Amino acid sequence: MKAAQMQKYSKGIQVEINNVEIPEIDNNEVLVKVKAAGVNPLDILILNGSVRMIADYEFPLTLGNELSGVIEAVGKDVVDFQVGDKIYSRLPVNKIGAFAEYVAVKDDAIAKMPENLSFIEAAAVPLTALTAYQALKDVLHVQPNTKLFIPGGTGGFGAMAIPIAKSMGLYVITSGSERGRSRTLSIGAGQFINYKEENYAEVLSNIDYVIDTLGANEIKTELSILKPKGKLVSLKAAPNYRFAVENNLPMWKRMLFGLVGARLDRLAAKDKKEYHFLFVQANGRQLQEITSLIENEDITASIDSTYKFDDINQALHKVSTGHSQGKVIVTF
């Protein structure tokens, strides 16, 4: 089968399409014929080694973190899935490889695809939807009738995070360029801020939760709009000691991340607020809940562009520019 592989960490964005063996499955795994795979900023971070302290890989590594496809074989201990099922998945962190014609994946990392989505649309969902779900449920422990701010929420992440947050009873505020206003409001945001015309820090206050999508330079400003004891979770800034403990990382990583995240922890603690960091994990049970929500609310994914598998490097370059409006997808 064909697989898009990296041979080493590199600042250059380049993968090789190689011929490799179709993977064999364990008793609790399924073999998936991949139909489409999402291309994400996370793939770029893995390529250049930025997340190697969280997830370090052996080479050659088949890249790709999320996919949709059809089950071709099941292990003898798999009971909830069968050959022919249409599934989607955020692959386990320690066993990625969505940029390939076939993938072996544990049954607890997959879910049945929403019936209202195509393979291309479904491939755009798992990573962003699980990120939003885990940020809201597992990290922030959100309560209904509270306020959430998502800066830069007009792209692929916001397309999933906004309706998920609204379904949990939150009032969602987001910012972005004007062309994202109508879609953002239509999928559940209660307030939209055009960042070119308004400074959210001057408009917002007494916010309960923030999901940071912009990175370390924005954290101080985002914390300033939170109410006392408010919580912020970052998807881009820096891991901290709390993150290392919650993810059962070894002591040396706890100490390292404690140093790395100390400035952000101090900024938050100054006003009795909380700083968290999230690195999304595979979870088939949560993804099945997301499937139900997508079907019940008729949620659609935000797709920027699709590429043939042979054009995987073009797709990676598109994502690396940061200019995609929604998800970039490769098809098989």
Salt bridges, closest charged atoms under 4 A:
GLU29 OE2 - LYS95 NZ 2.61
GLU66 OE2 - LYS327 NZ 2.37
ASP77 OD1 - LYS76 NZ 3.72
ASP108 OD2 - LYS106 NZ 3.94
GLU178 OE2 - ARG181 NE 2.68
ASP208 OD1 - LYS227 NZ 2.96
GLU274 OE1 - HIS276 NE2 2.75
GLU289 OE2 - ARG285 NH1 3.21
ASP304 OD1 - LYS318 NZ 2.71
ASP310 OD1 - LYS2 NZ 3.64
